[in-house]
Amino acid sequence: MPVTIRDVAEASGVSISTVSRALKNQRGLSDETRRMIRQVARDIGYNAARLRGAKAKQLAFMVHRQHSHFSTNPFFSDVLHGVEEACRRFGIVPTLLTCGPTDPIREQLRMHEPDMILAAGYFESEVLQMVAGLDLPIALIDFSQGDLPSVNPDNAVGGYMATRHLLDIGRKRIAYIAGSLAHVSILERAQGYRRALFEAGILADPELEVVAPTGQLHDLGASAAMQQLLRLRQPPDAVFAYNDAAALAALRTCMQAGLSVPGDIAIVGFDDTLSAAQSDPPITTLRVDRQELGRFGVELVLQGSSMPRLNTLPVELIVRASTSG
């Protein structure tokens, strides 16, 4: 005889309605009770899919309010489009949660009642540990931590390609403008930058690696980093910025200082956003298929252990007038 919800309730020592709420991931239970009931259901062989058969599965798409806000970083808007497309294909209902580390994230997620979670971009480790502890399938997009499955652009190769391109056009003092190196993507791009310099026999100058000040909007932090570089006794003749928003801020700062781009200084970004293509001059950048990141993330959270834990998608160098004018 198939195991019933009543069997799970008797084995757990709780009511049938409590088991139902736990297996449907509904509000009104503690995380400990929810995890206990789900574990008992697994142990005695209950098929939870039967309980949810009439209800479409729900996916919560999480982004960090400070680090990945749509208004300041269009990267994640495109990722969300890919998530929505994949959800339509698989019959999943996506919901959006923007949050910060001081928010009651556990309670916010309970209101969404998700069956699975996709976290995109940087999140504090304690936030991801809390979310992973909810006993729901979870995957990361554009970030990596611990054993959680993730999909990322090939950041290290992209950083290498950007720097190699600047070397190939004859630049000698190449700077890297970084955001917070706690973000794995930014750190990996820095590693690619350093590898290209090393292979070219150029000793990395720590003065040329500048982290944009924290606590400011993305463009203001990158602008401050560019101003710091221009004050050096030997300013750079090229800049690789960790994303297009930072590259555009660096471009504006150089223009305001009376410098010619790319005559005096060449600039490369990362992501290939629409703003980078439409700037004057247009920005050379690394193209990331952001919608594919979103689609892949949905497949990753659905298929779980049947896919590799760490996944990378290729990037492509797009050369424009900020390096070739």
Secondary structure, DSSP 8 states (H G I E B T S, - for coil): ----HHHHHHHHTS-HHHHHHHHTT-SSS-HHHHHHHHHHHHHHT--HHHHTTTS-EEEEEEEETTTS-TTT-THHHHHHHHHHHHHHHHTEEEEEEEE-TTS-HHHHHHHH--SEEEEES---HHHHHHHHTT-S-EEEES---TT--EEEE-HHHHHHHHHHHHHHTT--SEEEEE--TTSHHHHHHHHHHHHHHHHTT----GGGEEE--TTS-HHHHHHHHHHHHHTSSS--SEEEESSHHHHHHHHHHHHHTT--TTTT-EEE-SB--HHHHHSSS--BEEE--HHHHHHHHHHHHHHGGGS-SEEEE--EEE--HHHH-
